[in-house]
Amino acid sequence: MLELNAQHFRMHQSAPDKPAALEQIAQALSADGLVAAGYLAGLQAREAQGSTYLGQGIAIPHGTPETRDQVHSTGVRLLHFPGGVEWGDGQVVYLAIGIAARSDEHLRLLQLLTRALGESDLSQALRDAQTADQIIDLLKGAPQELALDGQLVALNTEAEDFDELAWQGVRLLKRADCVAQGFGQQLSIDEALPLGQGLWWLSSDQAVQRPGLAFVTPARPLVHQDQPVEGLFCLASLGEAHRAMLERLCDLLIQGRAGELSQATSSRAVVQALGGQLPVDWPSARVPLANAHGLHARPAKVLTELAQQFDGEIRLRMADTDAPGVSAKSLSKLLALGAQRGQVLEFLAEPAIAEGALPALVAAVRDGLGEAVDPLPEDSGEPLAEQPPAAPLDSAVRPPAAGTRLQATAASPGIAIGPALVRKPVALHYPERGEAPDVELKRLDAALEQVFREIDALIAEAEVDSIRDIFITHQAMLRDPALREDVSARLQTGASAEAAWAAEVEAAARQQEALHDALLAERAADLRDVGRRVLACLVGAESEQAPDEPYILVMDEVAPSDVATLNRQRVAGILTARGGPTSHSAIIARALGIPALVGAGEQVLALASRTPLLLDGDRGELQVSPDDAALERALALRTQRAERQRLADEHRLEPAHTRDGHRVEVVANIGASGETAEAVARGAEGIGLLRTELVFMDHAQAPDQSTQEAEYRRVLDALEGRPLVVRTLDVGGDKPLPYLPMPAEENPFLGVRGIRLSLQRPALLETQLRALLASAGTRPLRIMFPMVGTVDEWREARAVVDRLLPEYAVPDLQVGIMVEVPSAALLAPVLAAEVDFFSVGTNDLTQYTLAIDRGHPTLSAQADGLHPAVLRLIQMTVEAAHAHGKWVGVCGELAADAAAVPILVGLGVDELSVSARSIALVKARVRELELARCQVLAREALSLAGPREVRADVLEG
C-alpha cells in the first residue's frame, strides 16, 4: 500500500515549469528503483489526458495503464517546490507526489489525502514547510470519525476458536477500508482484554487507514483462556476517535446490558446500542460508475458542485450496503469512498428535494461527470445456461514478470518450491429446459444424494477437525429444505434440474453477500462450492486430476471440494488470488501443513502453468521464476529452519547451558491458568510472568479472594513444583477496567497505572495478595509489582505483603519488582538491597527510555530494546542485583529475540521469560553461545551508537 514517509521526500526543489517538474519526479522514481527510465512518458501521457492537480497546492502525477509494465515496485516520491510550479489553469503546485503503481493503488493515496481537502487552504503552509515531517502533519488533517455501521457487525459468525473470530473482525475492518495489509499481524491475541459478561476487546493502531470498530459474535460457544467468548470488539485505533463509543460501551457494561450486544439479532441493534451511524430512510436512486479512474478528484468536484445546488442533505454510498453514506457535497468525503469503475453508487436525498435532485445526480454520473466514459459491459439479467464458479480473469491483467517479488498474506508457514499448476475452473454446460418437473426433481435428488455420500466419504477420510467441520457444513447445505423448495418451484416452470439448481444457488449466494456480513460471505463461498459439486454430478463432469510431480497449486481460492483431489505428497504449496487468513484456503493449508500465501491478487491467475515459483509462507513473499541463487538460499533456509526447530524440540525439556557451562533459566509468559500445561510441555522451567489482569477483566466487579485463589492454584498445580512469578494487577488509564472508573488522563502511560493504581486501591491489592499467599502452600511463589518508579512505592507495596504474611505459611516466597521505568533501573543499587529479584519488562522500559510509544504507526520500528541506552539500564540492574546476591529475569519480547539473547546472557541476565512457542528455540540459542564471548559482545554493544549497530555486531560475532 502507498504510504507517506519522511524518507521519501525531496525537500526544497525547484522547477521552471510542469514538464521540468515531471522530469524530476521521473528521475526520483527511477533513481530509487521504483520504475524504468521510460516512465516519464507515462507521466506526460497522464497529464495529457487530464491534470493530476488534486487541490490546495498538491498534485499526484502518475502513469497510465499502458506504462504499468514499467513499474518495478509500488511506491511514492514526494517533491517539495516552495517556489511553486504552474500546473495549468492557474493552479500552482507546492507538493508533487509521484506515484509508481501497478494498478489503482493511487486511489488509496487519494483517501489518505482527503483530510487535506475541504478544510482551510494548505497551499501557504506547504510552501513554508521546512521539513518533511511538517508536511506529513499537514496532510494528516483533522481527526477522523470512528467508522461504526452495519458493515462492521457480523453476528453468529462461524469460527473454530478465538483466533479465527478475531480474523473475522479484521476482515470486516479491511472490507470497510479501515485497515491495510498487516493490521491483523499486529493484533496480539494473547493480550485480548475480557470486558466481562462474555465480551472481549482487541485493538491496534498499526496499519490503520481510518478509525473503525468491528463487532463479531460466534455462531457457537467459544472459550478463550478458560473464559466464555460471546462477542469480540476489534478496534482500528487512530487518535481519540473511539473515546465516545468506549464511554457508551462502559455504560452498557456497568448497567449489565452486555446481552444487548452479544445476543443481538440484527446489526442495526448493535450499532444503535453503541451510538454508531444508522442509515436514513430517504428516497434513493442507483447508478453504475463508468469513469475509467473511478470517482477521483475531477469528477468528484463536478458531483459536489451539482449537489450543492440543492437546498437539502444528499448522501452517497455504495449500493447494497447499509452504510449511512457520506455527504455528496463534501469533496473529501466523496474521495474517501474510493469508488471505482463498475461499482454501483446509491444516492439518498431528503424527501423535500429528492424529486429534483436524484434524477439530476443520476444523469450526471451516467454522462461521466465531465469526463468521456466508455460504456460498461451490459448485464441482461437473464439466467445463464452455464455457471462459472468464479469471476473470469480480466484479460487486461498481466502475469508478474520473471524475477518479480510479490507480497501476499502469509497463511501457512514454510517454504515451497515448484512449478505453478494454475487450476482454472471449467464451465459446465447444460440445457435450460428440462423434461417433466417430477423427472427433473428425481435427477436432482439423485445428484444431491450422491454428493452427500461423496462428502460422507471425505469426512471419514479427513484427518483434521477443521476440514471435517467444513464438509459437515456442506452436507447441511445439501439438506437445506428452503433451497430445495425454491429449486422445485423453478422446475415447475419447465427449467432443467441443472438450470434450476444453478440459478437458485447463485441467487442465494448473492443474497448472502449483499448483506455484507463476514459469516454470510463465507457461507456464500461454501454454497457455490456445494452447488458446483452437485452441478458437476448432474452433467457428469469428472474432476481434474493433479499431476504426479510436486507443484504449487495456484487458484482463485481453494474450495473444500478441491481437497478431495489434493495429493499431499505432491502439493508443495498453495497460492490463491483471493482470501484472507480465515478463508478456507488458509484453513485447509494450515490443517494439512502445506505452505501457503493467500490474497496475492488476480495477476497470479495469469501465470503460465509450470512457471517456477518460490513461496515463503513465513514472510508472505512470492518470487516468480527465481534465479538459482535465490533457490539455493531458499533451500538452505528451509532446511535450516526445519532442522533447527526439530533439534530444538527434541531437546526442549533439557535445561539451557552455554557451551562453557553457564546456566540460563528459560521460563514462560502466560495470561491464564489454562496455558500452563502447554508451556510446561514445551519445555518451560517455570512461569516467569503470569499476567493477572485477565482474572479481573472477566468479571463485572472485582473478583473476590476465592475466585482469584482458584485461578492461581490451578497454575501452581500444573507447574508441579516449578516456580511461579506473578505480576500483580497491571491496569490503569491505558488498560482500564469497567468497574474501576478513572478520570481521563492526557497521557495514561504516564498516569495512574500498575502499582500506582494498586496503592490507591489498597483493598484491591490486599485481596489479590491474600489469594496469592493462600494458594501457594509450600510451592515456590514469586510476587512482583509492576511499574515501580520510586523506592517509596516499593516499600509501601512490600509492607502490605509483610503485614499479611504471618497469616499464611509460605516458606518459598520471594517479592520483587518489574524494571519498566528508567528510574527503577537508576535506583537499582538502592532497591537491590531490599528486593528479592528484578524482572526487566523490556517492552515498557524501551518505550519509556526512548520516549517512543511502541504502538506508534511511524516510530514503533525505532523502539528496539537492543538500543544501547536500554542495554545500559539492564546492565545497571544486573550489576546492582548480583552485588547483593539477587537474580534478574527479562520478560519482554527482547528475551525471545535471537540477536538479543547473547547480549542479555553477556550482561548477566539469569532468566529469560518468553512465549511458550519460543521456549525450545531460545534454549537452543543459549546452547550455541559461550559466556566469555557473550560478555565481549555485551561490552561492545554498550559502546555502540544504536540498535542497528548492535544487531550487526552480533551477526559478525
Disulfide bonds with the S-S distance in Angstrom:
none
